[in-house]
Amino acid sequence: MMSPVQAMPVAQQLVIIVNEADPSSQRIADYYQLKRGIPDAHVIKVKLPVGKKSIGRNKFEQVYQQVKQKTPQYVQYYALAWSQPYKAGCMSITSAFAFGFDEAHCAKGCNRTRQSAYFNAETRRPFQDLGIRPTMLLAGVSLDQVRDMIERGVGADASYPKGTAYLVSTSNKARNVRAQFYPLTADKLGRRIDIRIEQTDALTGRNDVLFYFTGLKQVNAIDSNRFVDGAIADHLTSAGGVLFGGKQMSLLRWLEAGATASYGTVVEPCAFVQKFPHPAIVIDRYTRGETLIEAYWKSVAWPGQGLFVGEPLASPYAGLI
């Protein structure tokens, strides 16, 4: 028999966190609340520095405790309605809110970090079962871009798109480590969705991109492709989660080009595949009907340094589970 939490739609299990010191955060929160029908009781206001890329551990802990106290027990997910800060101490802001601050999720240099209990887990009640509230950032280079991303996420629901998963194997050996998973991914899931393994540094002129996984510090010609609503795209590199002012391509470029979610690290991860989305897991879970936040979060084994950005409730295959 299903528990009340299991029977509750994911939208009713999500809290929006808004930075009341930041007018654009308030506008993002208002827009998302309207588009997803989030109740007022599920909007929590905090005060964070405006325009800062990172906050220290102490400030984060103070805000996190306030949020925890105001969050109903049945809530399983958070959406953060701002673009900065995207880092809390040595953790990404999304992992800090998901797990609470814990240096076991950090690493100095090329070291492993704590595995997420949510990795490839079957649960649809991560807080109730695991004490984790997966978190996504509603971020963008402008307010209009965030609104467009939200629109794409909402538009994706139950759309059953005729999209393709592009698994791109690049010339950059260090950043191409996920290519080892591509043949098995295509073999396992190729009957469910069109999967193409491409040997190239840049896809061009594709009009059906639902997934685009690659490994480069800069990806060219992104804008020449058309992303379907609900598309997930990311590039394995050291600093994709440095949203502004980094020396490598920011993950926000994917969202500018039309993707609905992306992922990148905010601290040097080294080329550990465990610190990046596993293509087979995210494709499998998303195309089985899980929401974007579920499928994407479950695909990363060591997410402590990784930033999830996108519209968390997008569900192109809603109704299959």
N, C-alpha and C positions, 0 to 999 in steps of 0.2 A: 504494500500500500504506500502511495506517495505521501511524503511529508508536506505540510503547507508550503515550505520553502521550495520544494521540487515543483509543486504545481503552479507556483507564482511565475509569471513572465519575467524574463531577465531584466526588462526595463524597470520593473517594480523592486528589483533587488540592487539598484544602482543609486549611489549618492553622488551629486555634483559638488565639488569643493571649489569655492570662488574666493579670489583674493579681493577683499572689499577696498583695499588701498589702490587697486588698479582698475580704472574705468573700463578698459577693454576686456578684462576678465569678467566683469559684471555683464557686459554685452554678450560675450560668448556664452556664459552660463544661461542668460535669459533666452537666447536663441535656441540653445540645446534643450533646455527645459520645455520650451514651446514645441519644438519639433518631435520630441520623444515622449511628451506627456508625463514628465517627471513631476511628482507632487512637491509642493512647497516644503513639506517636512523632510524632503530628501535633498535639500540645498543647504550646505553648511558653509558659513562665512568665516574666513580666517584673515589675518593681517600678515602679509609678507612684504619684504622689500621689493620695490618696483624696478624693473630693468636690470636686475642682477642675475647673472647666469647661474650662480651657485649660492646656497646658504650653508652655514656651518651646522655641525651636528647639534649643538645646544639649541639653536633657534628652531631647527627642524623638530627636535624632541618636544619642545614646548608646544608647537603648533599641532604635532601629531597627537599628543595627549588630549588636547582640546577636541580634535576631530573624533578620536575614539570615544570620548565621553558622550558626544552628540550623535553618534552613529547607532541606529537601531540594530539589534542583534541579528535580525534576519537579513540585513544588507550584506551582499557578497562581493560587490565591486565598487570602485571609485573612478570617477572621471574628473580630471583636474582642468579647470577652465582658464588656462593661461599658457603662454609660450616660454616665459622665464619666471622663476628659476627652473632649470631642468636637471639640476644636480644638487644633492644634499650630502655634504662631506665627500666621502669616497664612493657613494652610491648614486645611481640615477634616481631622480625624484620619484619615478613610477615604482621602482623596486623598494625604495624607502617607505612609501605609503603602503605597499603591498605586504611587506614583511615586518615593518618597523625597522629602525636603524640597527644594523648588526654588522660589525666589521668582518664577520665570517663571509659576508657577501662581497668583500673588497679584496683586492690583491695589489701588492706592490710588485711591479715587474711581471715576469712571465710565470705566474702561479695560478693554480686552480682556485675557484671560489666555491662556496657552499652550493650543493645541488638543491634545486627547488623541489619540494614535495609535490608540487602541482605539475611537474614535467610529465607529459603524456598520461595524466591521471584521468580516470573515468568520471570522477565526481563532477557534478554541476552545482555543487554547494561548497566552493573552496573555503569559505570562512567557517562554515559549520563543521566541515569534515577535517580541514587542515590548518585552520587559523590564519589563512592567507586571503587578502582581498586584492585580487588582480586590479591593476590601475593603468589607465591610459591618459595621455596628455592630449587635450584638444588644442593643438598648437598650429601656428602657421606664420608666414612672413607678413601677413596682413589679416585684418578682420574679415575682409571679403574672402580670402582663401580659406579661412577656418569655416566660414559659413558654407562655402561651396563643398568642402569636404564633408560637412554634416549632411548637406543635401544629398550627396552621392551615397552616403551610408544609409540614409532613410530610403532613398530610391532603390537601393539594392535588395531590400527585403523581399523574399519569396519571388525574386525575378528569374531564377533558374537560368542564368546567363549562358549563352553559347560562347564561353570564353576559353582561352588557352592558357596553360601553365608553361611559361618559358623558363627553362633551367639553363642558364647561360654559363658556359665554361670559357674562361678568359685566358689571356696570355700571361696574366700575373700569377705566378706560381704560389706565392705566399697567401694571396687573397682568394685563391681558387680552391681552397681545401674542401668546400662543400660538394665539389664535383664528384667526389667519391660516392656520394649518395644518389646521384642522378639516375644511373641505370636501374637501380632497385626501385626508386620512386616511380619511374615510368612503367616498369614491369608490374608493380603492385597496383597502380592506380590508373593506368592508361586506358582501361575499359570504361572508367567512370567519367574521365575528363580528358580532353585532348592535351597531351603533354609532348613538348618538343624540346629536345636537348640540342642546343645551338653552340657551335664553336665560333665565338665572335667576341669582340670587346664592346660591341654596341648593336642592339637590335634597332632596325629602322623600318618605318612604314607599316608596322603591324596595327591592325584595327580591332583586335579582340583580346587585349592583355588582361587576364584575370590574376595571374601570378607572374612576377618577374624577379627571379633570384640570380644574383651575379656577385662577382668579387673584384672590385677595383676601387681605387681611391677617388676616381672621377669617372662618371659614366656619361658618355656623349650621346647626343641625338635622342634623348628621352622624349622630348616634345614632338618628335616625328611619329610617335606611336599613339594609339588611342586606348585608354584604359577604360574598361567597363566599370559600371558602378559597383563598389565593393572590392575593387582590386587591391591586392597586397603586393608591395614591391620593396626590396631592400638590397643594399650592396655591402658585402662583408669587407670592412676596412677598420682602421683603428679609431677613427673619430667621426663617424657618421652621426652620432648623437650629440656632437657639439653643434647645436642648432645655428649659432650665429658667430661669425668671425673666425671660423676654423680654417686650417690649411687644406683640408680635404672637403669633398662634397658633403654638404649637410643633407640629412635624410629629408628635409623639407622640400628639396628639389623634386622628389617623387610626388609629393602632395601637390606642388605647383603644377606638375605635369598631368595630374588627374587621378593619381592613386588615392585610395581611401585610408590606407594605413602604411606605416613603415616602421623600421627599427634600426637603431644604431647604438654604439657604445659611447659613453661619456668619459671613459678612462681607458688608457691603452690596454686592450684585452689580450694582446698577442694572438696568434692564429689558432686559438682553441675553437674547434667547431661547436663545442658545448655552450659557448657564449653567444651563439647566433641561432636564428631560427632553423630548425631541421625541416627541409622542404617537404618530406613525406608526411610528417606529422601535421603541419599546418594545412597542407592540401587535403589530406584525408579528413581531418576533423571539420574543416570549413565546408567541404562538399558533402558532409554527412548531416549538416544542419546546425552545427554549433555557431554561436555568435563569433564575431571577429575577435573580441577580447579573449574568449575562451580558447579558440583555435590557435591564435598567435602566441599567447602566453604559455600554453601547454607545449609549444614547440621548442622552447628554450630551456636547456637543462640548468645552466648557470647564469641567471639573468641579473645578478646583482649590479653589474656595471652597465646594463642595457636599458635603453629608453624606448618605450612603446608609445607611438604617436598615431592617433587616428580616431575614427568614429567607432566606439567600442561595441555598439549594438547592431552593427550591420550584419545581416544574415541572409545572403543570397539564396541559400537552400533551406530556409526556415520551413518547418513542418515535417522534415524527414525524420526527426527524432522527437 
